[in-house]
């Protein structure tokens, strides 16, 4: 979750966009004694990137973006 682009290649992003129907996002850093930078990177930026990726999914069964 801390890697820009979630560490997913363009090829795999396209495959996900064409095939994914359901998304469950539960990744989070819950050790709150870690640095604020690490917590923000994983919990906020990672979630934002996951939502941005999910916006490209064409077969979502429940689409909150429409």
CHARMM internal coordinates of N, CA and C (Angstrom, degrees):
IC EDIT
DIST 1 N 1 CA 1.4427
DIST 1 CA 1 C 1.5164
ANGL 1 N 1 CA 1 C 111.69
DIST 1 C 2 N 1.3138
ANGL 1 CA 1 C 2 N 117.73
DIHE 1 N 1 CA 1 C 2 N -17.25
DIST 2 N 2 CA 1.4618
ANGL 1 C 2 N 2 CA 119.67
DIHE 1 CA 1 C 2 N 2 CA -176.69
DIST 2 CA 2 C 1.5302
ANGL 2 N 2 CA 2 C 112.92
DIHE 1 C 2 N 2 CA 2 C -91.38
DIST 2 C 3 N 1.3114
ANGL 2 CA 2 C 3 N 117.74
DIHE 2 N 2 CA 2 C 3 N -8.63
DIST 3 N 3 CA 1.4688
ANGL 2 C 3 N 3 CA 121.56
DIHE 2 CA 2 C 3 N 3 CA -179.13
DIST 3 CA 3 C 1.5317
ANGL 3 N 3 CA 3 C 109.27
DIHE 2 C 3 N 3 CA 3 C -86.00
DIST 3 C 4 N 1.3354
ANGL 3 CA 3 C 4 N 116.18
DIHE 3 N 3 CA 3 C 4 N 133.66
DIST 4 N 4 CA 1.4687
ANGL 3 C 4 N 4 CA 120.26
DIHE 3 CA 3 C 4 N 4 CA 176.79
DIST 4 CA 4 C 1.5300
ANGL 4 N 4 CA 4 C 108.51
DIHE 3 C 4 N 4 CA 4 C -56.86
DIST 4 C 5 N 1.3169
ANGL 4 CA 4 C 5 N 116.34
DIHE 4 N 4 CA 4 C 5 N 132.41
DIST 5 N 5 CA 1.4631
ANGL 4 C 5 N 5 CA 120.94
DIHE 4 CA 4 C 5 N 5 CA -178.58
DIST 5 CA 5 C 1.5171
ANGL 5 N 5 CA 5 C 113.24
DIHE 4 C 5 N 5 CA 5 C 76.91
DIST 5 C 6 N 1.3304
ANGL 5 CA 5 C 6 N 116.14
DIHE 5 N 5 CA 5 C 6 N 8.77
DIST 6 N 6 CA 1.4624
ANGL 5 C 6 N 6 CA 123.30
DIHE 5 CA 5 C 6 N 6 CA 179.79
DIST 6 CA 6 C 1.5278
ANGL 6 N 6 CA 6 C 112.53
DIHE 5 C 6 N 6 CA 6 C 61.88
DIST 6 C 7 N 1.3202
ANGL 6 CA 6 C 7 N 117.32
DIHE 6 N 6 CA 6 C 7 N 14.02
DIST 7 N 7 CA 1.4559
ANGL 6 C 7 N 7 CA 120.95
DIHE 6 CA 6 C 7 N 7 CA 179.45
DIST 7 CA 7 C 1.5202
ANGL 7 N 7 CA 7 C 113.51
DIHE 6 C 7 N 7 CA 7 C 70.78
DIST 7 C 8 N 1.3274
ANGL 7 CA 7 C 8 N 117.19
DIHE 7 N 7 CA 7 C 8 N 21.28
DIST 8 N 8 CA 1.4664
ANGL 7 C 8 N 8 CA 121.96
DIHE 7 CA 7 C 8 N 8 CA -176.96
DIST 8 CA 8 C 1.5249
ANGL 8 N 8 CA 8 C 109.14
DIHE 7 C 8 N 8 CA 8 C -103.62
DIST 8 C 9 N 1.3159
ANGL 8 CA 8 C 9 N 116.48
DIHE 8 N 8 CA 8 C 9 N 127.87
DIST 9 N 9 CA 1.4661
ANGL 8 C 9 N 9 CA 121.37
DIHE 8 CA 8 C 9 N 9 CA -179.77
DIST 9 CA 9 C 1.5260
ANGL 9 N 9 CA 9 C 110.88
DIHE 8 C 9 N 9 CA 9 C -70.01
DIST 9 C 10 N 1.3251
ANGL 9 CA 9 C 10 N 116.79
DIHE 9 N 9 CA 9 C 10 N 161.17
DIST 10 N 10 CA 1.4705
ANGL 9 C 10 N 10 CA 121.16
DIHE 9 CA 9 C 10 N 10 CA 177.52
DIST 10 CA 10 C 1.5196
ANGL 10 N 10 CA 10 C 111.54
DIHE 9 C 10 N 10 CA 10 C -59.57
DIST 10 C 11 N 1.3190
ANGL 10 CA 10 C 11 N 116.86
DIHE 10 N 10 CA 10 C 11 N -38.40
DIST 11 N 11 CA 1.4644
ANGL 10 C 11 N 11 CA 121.25
DIHE 10 CA 10 C 11 N 11 CA 178.79
DIST 11 CA 11 C 1.5257
ANGL 11 N 11 CA 11 C 110.69
DIHE 10 C 11 N 11 CA 11 C -61.90
DIST 11 C 12 N 1.3154
ANGL 11 CA 11 C 12 N 116.19
DIHE 11 N 11 CA 11 C 12 N -45.44
DIST 12 N 12 CA 1.4602
ANGL 11 C 12 N 12 CA 119.67
DIHE 11 CA 11 C 12 N 12 CA -179.79
DIST 12 CA 12 C 1.5292
ANGL 12 N 12 CA 12 C 111.66
DIHE 11 C 12 N 12 CA 12 C -71.43
DIST 12 C 13 N 1.3270
ANGL 12 CA 12 C 13 N 117.49
DIHE 12 N 12 CA 12 C 13 N -33.40
DIST 13 N 13 CA 1.4621
ANGL 12 C 13 N 13 CA 120.31
DIHE 12 CA 12 C 13 N 13 CA 175.61
DIST 13 CA 13 C 1.5288
ANGL 13 N 13 CA 13 C 110.14
DIHE 12 C 13 N 13 CA 13 C -60.01
DIST 13 C 14 N 1.3192
ANGL 13 CA 13 C 14 N 116.56
DIHE 13 N 13 CA 13 C 14 N -43.46
DIST 14 N 14 CA 1.4637
ANGL 13 C 14 N 14 CA 121.30
DIHE 13 CA 13 C 14 N 14 CA 179.33
DIST 14 CA 14 C 1.5226
ANGL 14 N 14 CA 14 C 110.67
DIHE 13 C 14 N 14 CA 14 C -63.86
DIST 14 C 15 N 1.3313
ANGL 14 CA 14 C 15 N 116.49
DIHE 14 N 14 CA 14 C 15 N -43.31
DIST 15 N 15 CA 1.4635
ANGL 14 C 15 N 15 CA 120.61
DIHE 14 CA 14 C 15 N 15 CA 177.86
DIST 15 CA 15 C 1.5261
ANGL 15 N 15 CA 15 C 110.53
DIHE 14 C 15 N 15 CA 15 C -61.06
DIST 15 C 16 N 1.3241
ANGL 15 CA 15 C 16 N 117.16
DIHE 15 N 15 CA 15 C 16 N -44.58
DIST 16 N 16 CA 1.4632
ANGL 15 C 16 N 16 CA 120.59
DIHE 15 CA 15 C 16 N 16 CA 177.65
DIST 16 CA 16 C 1.5237
ANGL 16 N 16 CA 16 C 110.98
DIHE 15 C 16 N 16 CA 16 C -62.02
DIST 16 C 17 N 1.3232
ANGL 16 CA 16 C 17 N 116.89
DIHE 16 N 16 CA 16 C 17 N -43.67
DIST 17 N 17 CA 1.4662
ANGL 16 C 17 N 17 CA 121.46
DIHE 16 CA 16 C 17 N 17 CA -178.76
DIST 17 CA 17 C 1.5270
ANGL 17 N 17 CA 17 C 111.35
DIHE 16 C 17 N 17 CA 17 C -59.64
DIST 17 C 18 N 1.3125
ANGL 17 CA 17 C 18 N 116.67
DIHE 17 N 17 CA 17 C 18 N -32.78
DIST 18 N 18 CA 1.4662
ANGL 17 C 18 N 18 CA 121.29
DIHE 17 CA 17 C 18 N 18 CA -176.87
DIST 18 CA 18 C 1.5219
ANGL 18 N 18 CA 18 C 113.72
DIHE 17 C 18 N 18 CA 18 C -87.47
DIST 18 C 19 N 1.3336
ANGL 18 CA 18 C 19 N 118.44
DIHE 18 N 18 CA 18 C 19 N -18.64
DIST 19 N 19 CA 1.4666
ANGL 18 C 19 N 19 CA 119.00
DIHE 18 CA 18 C 19 N 19 CA -170.00
DIST 19 CA 19 C 1.5287
ANGL 19 N 19 CA 19 C 116.05
DIHE 18 C 19 N 19 CA 19 C -122.22
DIST 19 C 20 N 1.3049
ANGL 19 CA 19 C 20 N 119.09
DIHE 19 N 19 CA 19 C 20 N -26.17
DIST 20 N 20 CA 1.4686
ANGL 19 C 20 N 20 CA 120.60
DIHE 19 CA 19 C 20 N 20 CA -173.49
DIST 20 CA 20 C 1.5249
ANGL 20 N 20 CA 20 C 111.21
DIHE 19 C 20 N 20 CA 20 C -71.47
DIST 20 C 21 N 1.3284
ANGL 20 CA 20 C 21 N 115.23
DIHE 20 N 20 CA 20 C 21 N 133.09
DIST 21 N 21 CA 1.4621
ANGL 20 C 21 N 21 CA 121.47
DIHE 20 CA 20 C 21 N 21 CA 179.44
DIST 21 CA 21 C 1.5270
ANGL 21 N 21 CA 21 C 112.34
DIHE 20 C 21 N 21 CA 21 C -111.80
DIST 21 C 22 N 1.3233
ANGL 21 CA 21 C 22 N 117.02
DIHE 21 N 21 CA 21 C 22 N -28.03
DIST 22 N 22 CA 1.4606
ANGL 21 C 22 N 22 CA 121.84
DIHE 21 CA 21 C 22 N 22 CA -176.92
DIST 22 CA 22 C 1.5227
ANGL 22 N 22 CA 22 C 108.96
DIHE 21 C 22 N 22 CA 22 C -136.23
DIST 22 C 23 N 1.3320
ANGL 22 CA 22 C 23 N 116.17
DIHE 22 N 22 CA 22 C 23 N 138.56
DIST 23 N 23 CA 1.4604
ANGL 22 C 23 N 23 CA 121.34
DIHE 22 CA 22 C 23 N 23 CA 177.95
DIST 23 CA 23 C 1.5224
ANGL 23 N 23 CA 23 C 108.73
DIHE 22 C 23 N 23 CA 23 C -123.88
DIST 23 C 24 N 1.3253
ANGL 23 CA 23 C 24 N 115.68
DIHE 23 N 23 CA 23 C 24 N 127.76
DIST 24 N 24 CA 1.4572
ANGL 23 C 24 N 24 CA 122.38
DIHE 23 CA 23 C 24 N 24 CA 169.39
DIST 24 CA 24 C 1.5115
ANGL 24 N 24 CA 24 C 106.58
DIHE 23 C 24 N 24 CA 24 C -118.17
DIST 24 C 25 N 1.2944
ANGL 24 CA 24 C 25 N 117.14
DIHE 24 N 24 CA 24 C 25 N 119.59
DIST 25 N 25 CA 1.4595
ANGL 24 C 25 N 25 CA 120.81
DIHE 24 CA 24 C 25 N 25 CA 178.11
DIST 25 CA 25 C 1.5216
ANGL 25 N 25 CA 25 C 108.40
DIHE 24 C 25 N 25 CA 25 C -112.87
DIST 25 C 26 N 1.3187
ANGL 25 CA 25 C 26 N 115.71
DIHE 25 N 25 CA 25 C 26 N 115.47
DIST 26 N 26 CA 1.4646
ANGL 25 C 26 N 26 CA 119.91
DIHE 25 CA 25 C 26 N 26 CA -178.87
DIST 26 CA 26 C 1.5263
ANGL 26 N 26 CA 26 C 111.68
DIHE 25 C 26 N 26 CA 26 C -133.77
DIST 26 C 27 N 1.3084
ANGL 26 CA 26 C 27 N 116.98
DIHE 26 N 26 CA 26 C 27 N 10.13
DIST 27 N 27 CA 1.4659
ANGL 26 C 27 N 27 CA 119.72
DIHE 26 CA 26 C 27 N 27 CA -179.83
DIST 27 CA 27 C 1.5182
ANGL 27 N 27 CA 27 C 109.74
DIHE 26 C 27 N 27 CA 27 C -72.24
DIST 27 C 28 N 1.3162
ANGL 27 CA 27 C 28 N 115.43
DIHE 27 N 27 CA 27 C 28 N 132.46
DIST 28 N 28 CA 1.4636
ANGL 27 C 28 N 28 CA 119.93
DIHE 27 CA 27 C 28 N 28 CA 178.39
DIST 28 CA 28 C 1.5177
ANGL 28 N 28 CA 28 C 109.16
DIHE 27 C 28 N 28 CA 28 C -164.55
DIST 28 C 29 N 1.2876
ANGL 28 CA 28 C 29 N 114.81
DIHE 28 N 28 CA 28 C 29 N 152.52
DIST 29 N 29 CA 1.4639
ANGL 28 C 29 N 29 CA 121.16
DIHE 28 CA 28 C 29 N 29 CA 172.43
DIST 29 CA 29 C 1.5147
ANGL 29 N 29 CA 29 C 106.46
DIHE 28 C 29 N 29 CA 29 C -97.01
DIST 29 C 30 N 1.3270
ANGL 29 CA 29 C 30 N 117.25
DIHE 29 N 29 CA 29 C 30 N 119.37
DIST 30 N 30 CA 1.4572
ANGL 29 C 30 N 30 CA 120.79
DIHE 29 CA 29 C 30 N 30 CA -176.87
DIST 30 CA 30 C 1.5281
ANGL 30 N 30 CA 30 C 112.87
DIHE 29 C 30 N 30 CA 30 C -113.29
DIST 30 C 31 N 1.3130
ANGL 30 CA 30 C 31 N 116.29
DIHE 30 N 30 CA 30 C 31 N 6.15
DIST 31 N 31 CA 1.4727
ANGL 30 C 31 N 31 CA 119.91
DIHE 30 CA 30 C 31 N 31 CA 172.70
DIST 31 CA 31 C 1.5229
ANGL 31 N 31 CA 31 C 106.91
DIHE 30 C 31 N 31 CA 31 C -87.12
DIST 31 C 32 N 1.2942
ANGL 31 CA 31 C 32 N 117.13
DIHE 31 N 31 CA 31 C 32 N 92.69
DIST 32 N 32 CA 1.4551
ANGL 31 C 32 N 32 CA 121.83
DIHE 31 CA 31 C 32 N 32 CA -170.85
DIST 32 CA 32 C 1.5234
ANGL 32 N 32 CA 32 C 113.60
DIHE 31 C 32 N 32 CA 32 C -78.16
DIST 32 C 33 N 1.3189
ANGL 32 CA 32 C 33 N 116.64
DIHE 32 N 32 CA 32 C 33 N 6.05
DIST 33 N 33 CA 1.4550
ANGL 32 C 33 N 33 CA 119.16
DIHE 32 CA 32 C 33 N 33 CA 172.61
DIST 33 CA 33 C 1.5311
ANGL 33 N 33 CA 33 C 111.22
DIHE 32 C 33 N 33 CA 33 C -91.78
DIST 33 C 34 N 1.3411
ANGL 33 CA 33 C 34 N 117.31
DIHE 33 N 33 CA 33 C 34 N -0.31
DIST 34 N 34 CA 1.4633
ANGL 33 C 34 N 34 CA 121.68
DIHE 33 CA 33 C 34 N 34 CA 173.57
DIST 34 CA 34 C 1.5226
ANGL 34 N 34 CA 34 C 109.34
DIHE 33 C 34 N 34 CA 34 C -72.47
DIST 34 C 35 N 1.3218
ANGL 34 CA 34 C 35 N 115.72
DIHE 34 N 34 CA 34 C 35 N 169.72
DIST 35 N 35 CA 1.4644
ANGL 34 C 35 N 35 CA 119.84
DIHE 34 CA 34 C 35 N 35 CA -179.06
DIST 35 CA 35 C 1.5289
ANGL 35 N 35 CA 35 C 110.55
DIHE 34 C 35 N 35 CA 35 C -65.00
DIST 35 C 36 N 1.3085
ANGL 35 CA 35 C 36 N 115.01
DIHE 35 N 35 CA 35 C 36 N 149.99
DIST 36 N 36 CA 1.4600
ANGL 35 C 36 N 36 CA 120.72
DIHE 35 CA 35 C 36 N 36 CA 178.26
DIST 36 CA 36 C 1.5236
ANGL 36 N 36 CA 36 C 110.27
DIHE 35 C 36 N 36 CA 36 C -59.61
DIST 36 C 37 N 1.3163
ANGL 36 CA 36 C 37 N 117.08
DIHE 36 N 36 CA 36 C 37 N -38.40
DIST 37 N 37 CA 1.4703
ANGL 36 C 37 N 37 CA 120.93
DIHE 36 CA 36 C 37 N 37 CA 179.32
DIST 37 CA 37 C 1.5252
ANGL 37 N 37 CA 37 C 110.54
DIHE 36 C 37 N 37 CA 37 C -59.21
DIST 37 C 38 N 1.3282
ANGL 37 CA 37 C 38 N 117.18
DIHE 37 N 37 CA 37 C 38 N -46.33
DIST 38 N 38 CA 1.4631
ANGL 37 C 38 N 38 CA 120.67
DIHE 37 CA 37 C 38 N 38 CA -179.92
DIST 38 CA 38 C 1.5253
ANGL 38 N 38 CA 38 C 110.72
DIHE 37 C 38 N 38 CA 38 C -63.91
DIST 38 C 39 N 1.3189
ANGL 38 CA 38 C 39 N 116.82
DIHE 38 N 38 CA 38 C 39 N -43.42
DIST 39 N 39 CA 1.4609
ANGL 38 C 39 N 39 CA 120.52
DIHE 38 CA 38 C 39 N 39 CA -179.79
DIST 39 CA 39 C 1.5235
ANGL 39 N 39 CA 39 C 111.66
DIHE 38 C 39 N 39 CA 39 C -62.57
DIST 39 C 40 N 1.3201
ANGL 39 CA 39 C 40 N 117.27
DIHE 39 N 39 CA 39 C 40 N -43.86
DIST 40 N 40 CA 1.4690
ANGL 39 C 40 N 40 CA 121.15
DIHE 39 CA 39 C 40 N 40 CA 179.02
DIST 40 CA 40 C 1.5244
ANGL 40 N 40 CA 40 C 110.28
DIHE 39 C 40 N 40 CA 40 C -65.24
DIST 40 C 41 N 1.3240
ANGL 40 CA 40 C 41 N 116.24
DIHE 40 N 40 CA 40 C 41 N -43.53
DIST 41 N 41 CA 1.4618
ANGL 40 C 41 N 41 CA 120.50
DIHE 40 CA 40 C 41 N 41 CA -178.65
DIST 41 CA 41 C 1.5223
ANGL 41 N 41 CA 41 C 111.25
DIHE 40 C 41 N 41 CA 41 C -59.01
DIST 41 C 42 N 1.3034
ANGL 41 CA 41 C 42 N 116.87
DIHE 41 N 41 CA 41 C 42 N -48.07
DIST 42 N 42 CA 1.4639
ANGL 41 C 42 N 42 CA 120.05
DIHE 41 CA 41 C 42 N 42 CA -176.26
DIST 42 CA 42 C 1.5235
ANGL 42 N 42 CA 42 C 111.87
DIHE 41 C 42 N 42 CA 42 C -78.59
DIST 42 C 43 N 1.3199
ANGL 42 CA 42 C 43 N 117.05
DIHE 42 N 42 CA 42 C 43 N -48.26
DIST 43 N 43 CA 1.4637
ANGL 42 C 43 N 43 CA 119.69
DIHE 42 CA 42 C 43 N 43 CA -171.64
DIST 43 CA 43 C 1.5202
ANGL 43 N 43 CA 43 C 114.21
DIHE 42 C 43 N 43 CA 43 C -80.33
DIST 43 C 44 N 1.3013
ANGL 43 CA 43 C 44 N 118.22
DIHE 43 N 43 CA 43 C 44 N -31.61
DIST 44 N 44 CA 1.4662
ANGL 43 C 44 N 44 CA 119.56
DIHE 43 CA 43 C 44 N 44 CA -179.00
DIST 44 CA 44 C 1.5243
ANGL 44 N 44 CA 44 C 112.12
DIHE 43 C 44 N 44 CA 44 C -101.88
DIST 44 C 45 N 1.3285
ANGL 44 CA 44 C 45 N 117.14
DIHE 44 N 44 CA 44 C 45 N -57.33
DIST 45 N 45 CA 1.4608
ANGL 44 C 45 N 45 CA 118.86
DIHE 44 CA 44 C 45 N 45 CA -177.89
DIST 45 CA 45 C 1.5229
ANGL 45 N 45 CA 45 C 111.22
DIHE 44 C 45 N 45 CA 45 C -64.40
DIST 45 C 46 N 1.3223
ANGL 45 CA 45 C 46 N 117.24
DIHE 45 N 45 CA 45 C 46 N -41.03
DIST 46 N 46 CA 1.4611
ANGL 45 C 46 N 46 CA 120.15
DIHE 45 CA 45 C 46 N 46 CA 178.92
DIST 46 CA 46 C 1.5097
ANGL 46 N 46 CA 46 C 112.42
DIHE 45 C 46 N 46 CA 46 C -61.10
DIST 46 C 47 N 1.3246
ANGL 46 CA 46 C 47 N 116.48
DIHE 46 N 46 CA 46 C 47 N -42.11
DIST 47 N 47 CA 1.4656
ANGL 46 C 47 N 47 CA 120.80
DIHE 46 CA 46 C 47 N 47 CA 177.85
DIST 47 CA 47 C 1.5230
ANGL 47 N 47 CA 47 C 110.86
DIHE 46 C 47 N 47 CA 47 C -65.34
DIST 47 C 48 N 1.3156
ANGL 47 CA 47 C 48 N 116.40
DIHE 47 N 47 CA 47 C 48 N -42.26
DIST 48 N 48 CA 1.4759
ANGL 47 C 48 N 48 CA 120.12
DIHE 47 CA 47 C 48 N 48 CA 178.34
DIST 48 CA 48 C 1.5257
ANGL 48 N 48 CA 48 C 110.86
DIHE 47 C 48 N 48 CA 48 C -61.33
DIST 48 C 49 N 1.3269
ANGL 48 CA 48 C 49 N 116.73
DIHE 48 N 48 CA 48 C 49 N -43.51
DIST 49 N 49 CA 1.4605
ANGL 48 C 49 N 49 CA 120.10
DIHE 48 CA 48 C 49 N 49 CA 178.99
DIST 49 CA 49 C 1.5299
ANGL 49 N 49 CA 49 C 111.26
DIHE 48 C 49 N 49 CA 49 C -64.56
DIST 49 C 50 N 1.3316
ANGL 49 CA 49 C 50 N 116.94
DIHE 49 N 49 CA 49 C 50 N -36.95
DIST 50 N 50 CA 1.4593
ANGL 49 C 50 N 50 CA 120.04
DIHE 49 CA 49 C 50 N 50 CA 178.28
DIST 50 CA 50 C 1.5197
ANGL 50 N 50 CA 50 C 110.60
DIHE 49 C 50 N 50 CA 50 C -65.32
DIST 50 C 51 N 1.3264
ANGL 50 CA 50 C 51 N 117.23
DIHE 50 N 50 CA 50 C 51 N -41.75
DIST 51 N 51 CA 1.4623
ANGL 50 C 51 N 51 CA 120.39
DIHE 50 CA 50 C 51 N 51 CA 177.09
DIST 51 CA 51 C 1.5207
ANGL 51 N 51 CA 51 C 111.88
DIHE 50 C 51 N 51 CA 51 C -63.92
DIST 51 C 52 N 1.3227
ANGL 51 CA 51 C 52 N 116.45
DIHE 51 N 51 CA 51 C 52 N -40.51
DIST 52 N 52 CA 1.4629
ANGL 51 C 52 N 52 CA 120.21
DIHE 51 CA 51 C 52 N 52 CA 178.18
DIST 52 CA 52 C 1.5228
ANGL 52 N 52 CA 52 C 110.25
DIHE 51 C 52 N 52 CA 52 C -63.35
DIST 52 C 53 N 1.3094
ANGL 52 CA 52 C 53 N 117.33
DIHE 52 N 52 CA 52 C 53 N -40.81
DIST 53 N 53 CA 1.4565
ANGL 52 C 53 N 53 CA 120.88
DIHE 52 CA 52 C 53 N 53 CA 177.56
DIST 53 CA 53 C 1.5308
ANGL 53 N 53 CA 53 C 110.05
DIHE 52 C 53 N 53 CA 53 C -64.24
DIST 53 C 54 N 1.3241
ANGL 53 CA 53 C 54 N 117.31
DIHE 53 N 53 CA 53 C 54 N -44.79
DIST 54 N 54 CA 1.4633
ANGL 53 C 54 N 54 CA 121.42
DIHE 53 CA 53 C 54 N 54 CA -178.55
DIST 54 CA 54 C 1.5265
ANGL 54 N 54 CA 54 C 112.00
DIHE 53 C 54 N 54 CA 54 C -62.29
DIST 54 C 55 N 1.3189
ANGL 54 CA 54 C 55 N 117.48
DIHE 54 N 54 CA 54 C 55 N -28.71
DIST 55 N 55 CA 1.4649
ANGL 54 C 55 N 55 CA 120.12
DIHE 54 CA 54 C 55 N 55 CA 177.66
DIST 55 CA 55 C 1.5227
ANGL 55 N 55 CA 55 C 112.12
DIHE 54 C 55 N 55 CA 55 C -61.08
DIST 55 C 56 N 1.3238
ANGL 55 CA 55 C 56 N 117.27
DIHE 55 N 55 CA 55 C 56 N -24.17
DIST 56 N 56 CA 1.4638
ANGL 55 C 56 N 56 CA 120.59
DIHE 55 CA 55 C 56 N 56 CA -179.07
DIST 56 CA 56 C 1.5314
ANGL 56 N 56 CA 56 C 112.74
DIHE 55 C 56 N 56 CA 56 C -86.26
DIST 56 C 57 N 1.3202
ANGL 56 CA 56 C 57 N 117.97
DIHE 56 N 56 CA 56 C 57 N -8.02
DIST 57 N 57 CA 1.4574
ANGL 56 C 57 N 57 CA 121.60
DIHE 56 CA 56 C 57 N 57 CA -176.95
DIST 57 CA 57 C 1.5247
ANGL 57 N 57 CA 57 C 109.56
DIHE 56 C 57 N 57 CA 57 C -74.69
DIST 57 C 58 N 1.3044
ANGL 57 CA 57 C 58 N 115.85
DIHE 57 N 57 CA 57 C 58 N 120.46
DIST 58 N 58 CA 1.4663
ANGL 57 C 58 N 58 CA 121.59
DIHE 57 CA 57 C 58 N 58 CA -173.00
DIST 58 CA 58 C 1.5232
ANGL 58 N 58 CA 58 C 113.72
DIHE 57 C 58 N 58 CA 58 C -85.81
DIST 58 C 59 N 1.3327
ANGL 58 CA 58 C 59 N 117.55
DIHE 58 N 58 CA 58 C 59 N -15.51
DIST 59 N 59 CA 1.4619
ANGL 58 C 59 N 59 CA 120.53
DIHE 58 CA 58 C 59 N 59 CA -173.98
DIST 59 CA 59 C 1.5237
ANGL 59 N 59 CA 59 C 113.00
DIHE 58 C 59 N 59 CA 59 C -114.93
DIST 59 C 60 N 1.3202
ANGL 59 CA 59 C 60 N 117.98
DIHE 59 N 59 CA 59 C 60 N 21.93
DIST 60 N 60 CA 1.4585
ANGL 59 C 60 N 60 CA 119.30
DIHE 59 CA 59 C 60 N 60 CA 179.15
DIST 60 CA 60 C 1.5200
ANGL 60 N 60 CA 60 C 110.45
DIHE 59 C 60 N 60 CA 60 C -58.53
DIST 60 C 61 N 1.3153
ANGL 60 CA 60 C 61 N 116.67
DIHE 60 N 60 CA 60 C 61 N 134.69
DIST 61 N 61 CA 1.4588
ANGL 60 C 61 N 61 CA 120.87
DIHE 60 CA 60 C 61 N 61 CA -179.94
DIST 61 CA 61 C 1.5226
ANGL 61 N 61 CA 61 C 111.06
DIHE 60 C 61 N 61 CA 61 C -76.35
DIST 61 C 62 N 1.3048
ANGL 61 CA 61 C 62 N 116.93
DIHE 61 N 61 CA 61 C 62 N -33.92
DIST 62 N 62 CA 1.4560
ANGL 61 C 62 N 62 CA 122.28
DIHE 61 CA 61 C 62 N 62 CA 175.57
DIST 62 CA 62 C 1.5104
ANGL 62 N 62 CA 62 C 105.60
DIHE 61 C 62 N 62 CA 62 C -122.26
DIST 62 C 63 N 1.3139
ANGL 62 CA 62 C 63 N 117.00
DIHE 62 N 62 CA 62 C 63 N 117.28
DIST 63 N 63 CA 1.4485
ANGL 62 C 63 N 63 CA 121.00
DIHE 62 CA 62 C 63 N 63 CA -173.79
DIST 63 CA 63 C 1.5186
ANGL 63 N 63 CA 63 C 110.20
DIHE 62 C 63 N 63 CA 63 C -116.78
DIST 63 C 64 N 1.3206
ANGL 63 CA 63 C 64 N 116.33
DIHE 63 N 63 CA 63 C 64 N 103.64
DIST 64 N 64 CA 1.4597
ANGL 63 C 64 N 64 CA 121.24
DIHE 63 CA 63 C 64 N 64 CA 179.28
DIST 64 CA 64 C 1.5183
ANGL 64 N 64 CA 64 C 111.76
DIHE 63 C 64 N 64 CA 64 C -82.81
DIST 64 C 65 N 1.3257
ANGL 64 CA 64 C 65 N 118.65
DIHE 64 N 64 CA 64 C 65 N -4.22
DIST 65 N 65 CA 1.4523
ANGL 64 C 65 N 65 CA 122.71
DIHE 64 CA 64 C 65 N 65 CA -175.04
DIST 65 CA 65 C 1.5180
ANGL 65 N 65 CA 65 C 112.94
DIHE 64 C 65 N 65 CA 65 C -93.60
DIST 65 C 66 N 1.3233
ANGL 65 CA 65 C 66 N 116.58
DIHE 65 N 65 CA 65 C 66 N -13.10
DIST 66 N 66 CA 1.4650
ANGL 65 C 66 N 66 CA 120.10
DIHE 65 CA 65 C 66 N 66 CA -176.50
DIST 66 CA 66 C 1.5107
ANGL 66 N 66 CA 66 C 111.97
DIHE 65 C 66 N 66 CA 66 C -77.24
END
COOR INIT
IC SEED 1 N 1 CA 1 C
IC BUILD
